Amino acid sequence: MRGGSRKGGCLLQETEMKRWNDFLNKDLEYPKIDAFLADITVVCQKHGFSISHEDSHGAFLIESYSGDYDQWLGDAYIGSKLGEHLATGDEK
Protein backbone atom coordinates (compact mmCIF):
# COMPACT_ATOMS: atom_id res chain seq x y z
CA MET A 1 0.00 0.00 0.00
CA ARG A 2 1.31 3.41 -0.88
CA GLY A 3 1.13 6.13 1.68
CA GLY A 4 2.37 6.76 5.14
CA SER A 5 3.71 3.82 7.08
CA ARG A 6 2.72 4.18 10.69
CA LYS A 7 3.61 2.14 13.74
CA GLY A 8 0.22 2.72 15.33
CA GLY A 9 -1.43 5.71 16.95
CA CYS A 10 -2.91 8.95 15.72
CA LEU A 11 -1.26 11.07 13.07
CA LEU A 12 -0.94 13.87 15.62
CA GLN A 13 1.07 11.64 17.94
CA GLU A 14 3.23 10.08 15.22
CA THR A 15 6.96 10.52 15.71
CA GLU A 16 8.43 8.15 13.12
CA MET A 17 6.66 7.97 9.78
CA LYS A 18 7.74 7.09 6.27
CA ARG A 19 5.90 8.20 3.16
CA TRP A 20 5.99 6.76 -0.32
CA ASN A 21 7.84 9.07 -2.73
CA ASP A 22 6.25 8.43 -6.13
CA PHE A 23 9.28 9.89 -7.97
CA LEU A 24 11.89 7.79 -6.17
CA ASN A 25 9.62 4.74 -5.76
CA LYS A 26 10.52 4.22 -2.11
CA ASP A 27 9.47 5.15 1.42
CA LEU A 28 11.34 8.00 3.12
CA GLU A 29 10.80 10.23 6.16
CA TYR A 30 9.45 13.74 5.55
CA PRO A 31 9.03 15.48 8.93
CA LYS A 32 8.02 18.78 7.30
CA ILE A 33 5.14 17.10 5.46
CA ASP A 34 4.13 15.19 8.59
CA ALA A 35 3.95 18.53 10.45
CA PHE A 36 1.89 20.05 7.61
CA LEU A 37 -0.64 17.21 7.74
CA ALA A 38 -0.77 17.32 11.54
CA ASP A 39 -1.61 21.05 11.33
CA ILE A 40 -4.44 20.28 8.90
CA THR A 41 -5.94 17.73 11.30
CA VAL A 42 -5.85 20.30 14.12
CA VAL A 43 -7.77 22.77 11.92
CA CYS A 44 -10.28 20.05 10.99
CA GLN A 45 -10.88 19.25 14.66
CA LYS A 46 -11.18 22.95 15.54
CA HIS A 47 -13.89 23.55 12.94
CA GLY A 48 -15.61 20.16 13.18
CA PHE A 49 -15.00 19.23 9.54
CA SER A 50 -12.93 16.61 7.74
CA ILE A 51 -11.45 16.57 4.26
CA SER A 52 -12.33 13.53 2.18
CA HIS A 53 -12.16 12.64 -1.50
CA GLU A 54 -14.66 10.93 -3.78
CA ASP A 55 -11.97 9.17 -5.82
CA SER A 56 -8.61 9.89 -7.40
CA HIS A 57 -10.08 12.08 -10.15
CA GLY A 58 -12.88 13.95 -8.41
CA ALA A 59 -13.16 16.88 -6.08
CA PHE A 60 -12.46 17.01 -2.36
CA LEU A 61 -15.44 16.53 -0.06
CA ILE A 62 -16.01 18.31 3.23
CA GLU A 63 -17.60 15.97 5.79
CA SER A 64 -18.49 16.17 9.47
CA TYR A 65 -15.37 15.62 11.55
CA SER A 66 -14.20 12.05 12.06
CA GLY A 67 -10.81 10.77 13.17
CA ASP A 68 -11.08 8.17 10.41
CA TYR A 69 -10.47 10.95 7.90
CA ASP A 70 -7.36 12.03 9.83
CA GLN A 71 -5.98 8.53 9.34
CA TRP A 72 -6.79 8.65 5.63
CA LEU A 73 -5.16 12.07 5.23
CA GLY A 74 -2.16 10.92 7.26
CA ASP A 75 -1.60 8.09 4.78
CA ALA A 76 -0.92 10.57 1.97
CA TYR A 77 2.04 9.82 -0.26
CA ILE A 78 4.37 12.19 -2.05
CA GLY A 79 3.37 12.89 -5.65
CA SER A 80 5.94 12.65 -8.42
CA LYS A 81 6.37 16.43 -8.94
CA LEU A 82 7.01 17.19 -5.27
CA GLY A 83 8.97 13.93 -4.96
CA GLU A 84 11.35 15.10 -7.67
CA HIS A 85 11.81 18.48 -5.97
CA LEU A 86 12.49 16.79 -2.63
CA ALA A 87 14.97 14.39 -4.27
CA THR A 88 16.91 17.32 -5.71
CA GLY A 89 16.74 19.41 -2.53
CA ASP A 90 14.33 21.99 -4.03
CA GLU A 91 11.02 21.88 -2.12
CA LYS A 92 9.30 24.55 -4.21
ABEGO torsion letter per residue (X at the ends): XBEBBBAEEBAAABABBBBBBAAAGBBBBBAAAAAAAAAAAAAAAAAGBBBBBABAABBBBBBBBBAAAAAAAAABBBBAAAAAAAAAGBAX
